Amino acid sequence: MSFYTISFRNFQTFSFRAIAAVLLIGLLVAGSGLSPVWAQGAGEDSKESTADSYEKLKTFSEILSLLEANYVERVDASDLIDGAIRGMLKTLDPHTSYLPPEAFKQMKVETSGRFGGLGIEITIQKGILTVVTPIEDTPAYKAGVKSGDRIIKIEDESTLDMTLSDAVERLRGKIGTEVDITIFREGMEEPFEVTLVRANIQVKSVKSKIYEGSIGYVRIRSFTKTTSRDLDKVLDEFRGKQVKKLVLDLRNNPGGLLNQAVEVSDRFLRPENLIVYTQGRTEEQNMRFTTHDRVDRVAYPMIIIVNGGSASASEIVAGALQDSNRAIILGTQTFGKGSVQTIIPLSDGSALRLTTARYYTPSGRVIQENGIIPDITVEVPVVSTKTDEESDKSDEEVNKEKVKMRKFLREKDLKKHLKGKKSFGEEEIKSKTRKKSEEELKKEELMASLKEDLEKDIQLKEAIALLKGWSVMSKVFSDDSAKN
């Protein structure tokens, strides 16, 4: 999901004729309200550029007229010009695209947090349609689609020459209908096909849990218009439960609305702290976003978890808190999508999505292409694909495994170990056998579920472990400083 700046302009409507030069200039100059490139120069270079552009448009007009008059079948000038616009934008970056009226409507629905589709964020990477991240609890997520998967076919059509907007248009459709996609995944010898059923996607942007009694966990799935409001509810709940530390999980978060990335950052930074700034070719694209005094802030020690599926808004939040020494970033390098897309509505209900600037972290780091580098890198182990036969261990290997496992054992785990006596001043604790209450059983069940989360998620486990040791280390270091 990209950042969108919506610009509403005054439009001039042109009659749809074969004089392509007039039409194209109308779309670029009057329709968008932006100055054409050749109008920004000065002197002889500007005149040459203008003359060259008009010459090319004259050639385009001639080709259009020849196609209309002589092509073996009757052609629709509207389709030809739409194709020309798409082709023109394809020479730029993958995020600049033409949005037909239906696609423009759908894009506006997406940012509201409720939309129809498969539940995947996609981009063009090195000319290939690539999954940035699947959204949890959606058809794509449940089918096992993963970040980094390359979609090489949609139905029977190759995606190699497909624009991003074309791919999105083909993947969307009526709720309940099926679409077949062919995926190539790194580490697999051959592509495989997945059939997905389109569904109504409802994204709950914020999830929360509490680990170890005092470590709050917040997962932001994407930045929709309700994200900051949902986060405030969670933080209020944490205050009532004596939470003292925080894990902010931005893994596989494809991004979303810029103002929500700023609002989320604001909850954790000091007043008048720079969050992010943009730089483009024109002065109006240069913006700075800072914190303000209208929110309740929290000062918890923080760890932010990121990975290759963290993009756009999530990279802004991670970069702002990292540069401000407000949080430790843990995980793997983020996606590196740090460009601004301005959505410019056009007179026929369509729109131009135009890349107009780059995002920079407070210290001046470029997010685009580089991403955010974690302070602590924790890779997720690759799951072995060996067969049962290949995984059979010899006696020697079994013995090695036993040696390895001994580091997890303690004296009390050994058979017939010598019982220890109570420590000095410790009261004798008598074991009482009684039936556990329903509340205690629920608590134990919750604790078991949280423990299972950590066993499955090495990055989260590492983050919780670091925060558990935070208080101890702070106390030790402060005591040492006082002695010295």
N, C-alpha and C positions, 0 to 999 in steps of 0.2 A: 504494500500500500504506500503510495507516494504522498508527499505533502502538497496540498493544493492551495493556491491563492486564487480566489475567484475575483475576476475583474469584469465589471459591467460597463459597457461603453455605449456610445450613440452609434447606431448603425445606418448605413446607406445601402439600400437594396438595388441590385443591378439586374436588368433583364437578362435572361439566360440565353445568350447568343453565342455564335461560334467565334466571336472576337475575343480570343483567350487572353490577349494582352490586357484589355480593359478589365476583364473579370478577375484575373489573378492580382492585378494591382489593387482592385477594389477590395479583395479579401485581405491582402497584406496591409494596406494602408488605412482605408476607411473602416473595414470590418473590425479589425483588431484594435485600432487606436494606437498601434505602435508604429514608430518611424521605420521605414524600410532601411536596410543596411546602407544602400547607396545614398541616402539622404543625410547620413551622419558624417560623411567625410567633408573635405573642403578642397578647393583648387582643382588642378588638372586631374588628380587621381579620382576625385568624385565624379567629374564629368565623364572620364573614361569608363568608370564603373557603371554609371547610368546608361551610357550609350551601349555598352556591352549587354546590360540586362534587357534593354528594349530590343536589341537585335535577337537575343535568345527567345524572347517572348514572341517576336515576329515569326521566328522559325517554328515555335510551338503552334502558333495560330495556323500556319501553312499546313503543318502535319495534320492538325485536327480537321481542317477543311478537306484535305485529301482523303482522310479516313471516312468522313461522312459521305463523300461523293463517290468513292471508288472501292471501298472494302467489299469483299465478296458477299457479305451479309449486311443488312441494315444495322447500324450501330446507334447507341443512345449516347448523345453528347454528354449528358449528365454523368453517366458511368465512366466515360473516358476522362472527364475532368476530375472526378473523385479519385480515379486511379492515379492521375498525374499528381494530385495533392499528396496522396499517400507515398508515391514514389519520391517526391521532393523531400518529404519529412524523413523518409528512410535513410537519406544520406547523412542525417544528423545522429544524435545519440538515441538509444533505444527508448527513452522515456518521453521524447517529443513525438506526439502522434495526433492524428485527426480523429475526433470523436463524432461519429454520426449521431443524429438526434437521440436514438434509443440508447446508445452507449453512454451519452452524456447524462441522460436521466438516471441510468443505472449507477453511474459513478457517484452521483449525488446521494443516491440511496445507500450506497456502501458506507459512506462516511457517517451515516446515522447509526450504524451498529446493527442493522437488520437488512439482509439482502439475500437473493436467491443465487444458488450456484453450487460449486463443488467443495469450497472451503480451502482453496490454495491460493497463496500469493506467488505470482510468477514474474519473471523478468527475462530479458534477452541478455545472455552472457556469452561473450565470444561468438556471437552470431547464432547461439542455440537457445531455444526456449527452455528455461531452467526454473525449477521450483525453489523459491526463496524459503518458504516454510508452509506446512499444512497447519490449518487452524484446528485446535482441539475439538473433539466431539462433532466433527463434520464428516461427510462421506469420504473425502480424501484421506483424512487422518485415520479413520476406521479401516480403510482399505490398505493402509501401510505405506502410503506415499510419504517420501522423506525429503528433507531439505537437501538440495544438491541434485536431486533426480532430474534427468533431462528428458523432456517430452519431445519425442522425435516424430510422432504422428498423432493427429486427432482424427478419430474414425480412420479413414483410409488416406487421409491427406497429409503429406509431409509438412513439417513446420519449419523447414530450413530457410525458406524465403518468406515466412509469414511475419507480419508486424505484430507487435504486442497487442494492439487493439483488436486486430483480426483474430488472434488466438483467444482473447478474452471473449469476443463475440461468439466464437464457435463452442467454447466450453460452457457458456451459459445457455439456458433454455428453459422450457416449461418444467415446473417442479414435478418430479415423479418420472421424468423421462431419463433414458440411459444415454451415456456417451462413453465410447471406448477410447482410451489413450494408450499409446505405446511408450514405454519408459526404458531408458538406458540408465543403469545404475553403476557407479564406479565399483569395481571389484567383481562384477558379474560378467560372464563371457558373452551372453546374448541379451538383447532387449526382451521385455516381457509386456504383455498386454493386461490392462486393468479396466474393468467395467465399473463405472461409477453412476450412481443414481442421483440426479440433481435434487437438491433439497432447499428448503427455506433456511438460510443461515442466520442464526441469532447468536451474536457474539457477546458473551459476558466478559467484559474486558478485565475485571479484577477478581482474583481468587485469593483466599487467605487461610492460614493455619498457624498454630502456635507449637513450636518444638521446645523440648526441654523445659517447659514451664514458663520461660521468659524470653524466648527468641521468636519474634514475629516473622512470618513468612508471607510475602505478597507477590503474587504472580500477575503481571500485566500482559495480557495476550495481544492486545492491539490498542491503539490510541483512538478511541471514538469520542463522540461529543459528551459522553457521560463519565469518562475515565476519572477525571479529577474529583468529581462528585462521589463516585463509588470509592475512590481511594480515601477520601475524608471519612466516610462511614467506617471503613476498616481501621483507620488510625484512631478514631474515637473509641472503637471497641477495644483496641490494644491498650489505650490509656486506662480503661477500666479493669484490665486484666494484668496490670503490672508488667507489661512487656518492657524490656530494657535494651534489647538489641534487635536488629532487623536484617533480613535477607530480602532483597528486591530481585526477583527473577524476571529477566527480560529475554530469556532464550526463545528462539523461534518467534519473536515478536516482529512482524513485518513493517511496523510503523503506523502511520495514520495522520492525524491532524496536528499541525505544528503547535497551535495554541495549547493543546493538551500536553504535548511534550514540555512546553514551557511551564504550564501549571503544575505538573507533577514534579519537575525539578525544583520549583519554588517552595514546595513543602519541606525540602531538606537543606536549603541553602540560606545564607544570611541575607538580610535586606540589602538592596542595591548591589547584588552580585550579578555579574554578567553570566548569562546562560549560554547563548549562542549568537552569532552574527552571520550575516550573509553578504556576499559581494558579487555583483553582476557587472554588465557592461554600462548600464545606465545608473544614474544617481538614485532613482526611485527604487531600484532593486537592492540597494545597500541598506540593510536594517540591523538593529541591535535589540536583543530581548534580554531584559533584566528582571530580577525578582522585585516584589513590591511588599507593601505592609498589610495587605488585606487577608492574609491566610494565617492559620495556626501552624506553626512549624514544629517539627520534631528533631531532637538532637541525638537520636540513637546512634551508637556505633553501627556502621552499615557495611554490608558486602553486597555487591551487585553481580549476578551471574549472567554471562552472555555467551553466545556461540555464533557460528557462521550464519544462523538464521535470524540473528538480531540485526535489523536494518532501520534506516531512516530515523524516526522519532526515538526509537530505543537507543540508537547510537548517540543522539543529541543528549539524552538524559545521562547515559553512561559517561560521555565525554565531559559534560559540565561538572558532574560530581567528582570525576577523577582529577580534572584540572584544579578544582577547588580544594583538593585533599579532604573531601568530605566522605568518600567511600573507597573501599578497595574493590577493584574489578577482578573477578575470578572467572575462569572458563577458557574459551578459545577466541581467536580473532573474529571480529564481527564482519558483516557482509560488505560494508563500504559503499552504501548508497547515501550520498550526501549532497544531492542537487535539488534545487527548488523548481517545482513545476507550477507555472501560472496557467490557470484555466481561463481562456478567453472565449466567452460565448459569442457565437456568430448569428447572423440574421435569420437563418433557416432553422434554428433550434439545435444546430450542431455546435461543436466547440473545438478550439485548438488547445491542446495541452503542450505548452512550450517551456522548455528548460531555460530559465532566466538567470540563475545564480547558483553559487556553491555555498554550502554551510561550513562554518569554522567553529571549533571549540574555543572557549575563552582564552586559551593560551595561543591561539592562532593555528592550531593543527587542522589540516584539510581532512574532512571525513571521507569525501568522495574517493573511491578506489582504495584508500588506505585502511578505512575502518578504524576501530578502537582496539588497541593492543592491551590485553589484560595485564594487571600487575602480577597476578599469579596464574600461570597457565596450568589448567587441569584438563587433559584430554579424556574423552570417553573411549574406553577400550573397545576394539573391534570384536564383535561377536564371532566366535569360531564357527565355521561351516563344515567342520570335519564330521564324517560319519561315525557311527558307534564303533565300527570295526577299527577305524583309524585312531579313535580315542582310547582304545584298550591299552592299559598300562602294564608294563612288565613288573615283576616283583621288585626290581631295583627302583623303578619309577615310583611304585607305591611307597617304598621305604623313604624315598626323598620327600614325598608328599607328607608323610607322617612327621618327618623332621620339621618341615615347614609349618605344619599345623601346631607343633608344640609351643610356638610363640604365643598362641592364643590361649594356652592352658595355664592354670595357676595351681599352686600347691593343693588348694582345697578341691580341685577337680580330680586329683589322683586317688586311686583306690586305697582304702585304709590309711588315709593321711592322718597325721597327728593333729588332734584338735587343739586350737589355740585357746588361751585363757583370756578373760576380759582385760582390756587396757586399764591402766591406773586411773582410778576415779570413775570408771564406767559402771553404770548400774547393770545388774543382771537382768537380761531381757527374757522373760518367760514366754514361751510360745503358747499361744492360745488358739485352739481350734474352734472356729465359728463359721457360720455360713455367711458368705459375702453378700452384701446388699446389691440390689439391681443397679444402683448408681455406681458402685465400685466396679461391677462387671463391665459397665459401659465405659468407664474410665480406662480399665485395662485393655478393652477392645480398641479404644482410640489410640492408646499408647502403642499397642502392637501394630496398628495401621501406620502410625507415624514412623515407627522403627523400620517397617517394611519399605516405606518411601525412601528412607536413607540408604537401605541396602541396595535398592534398585538404581539409585541416582548418585553416582560417585561425586559429581560436582556439588550437589546440594549437601552431601555428607561432609565434604571438605569445608564448605562454607559454615555449616553448623559447628563443626569441630573448632574452626578458627575463632568463631564468636564465643564459644564456651570457654576458650582459653584467654579471651580478651581481658576479662576482669582480673584473672590471676596474674597475667603478665604485667598489666598496668600497675597492680599493687606492688609486685616485686620490683619493677623498675623505679617506681616512685620511692619505695623504701630505700633502695640502693642509692638513689640520688640524695635523699635526706642524710644518709650516713656519710656520703662523700662530701 
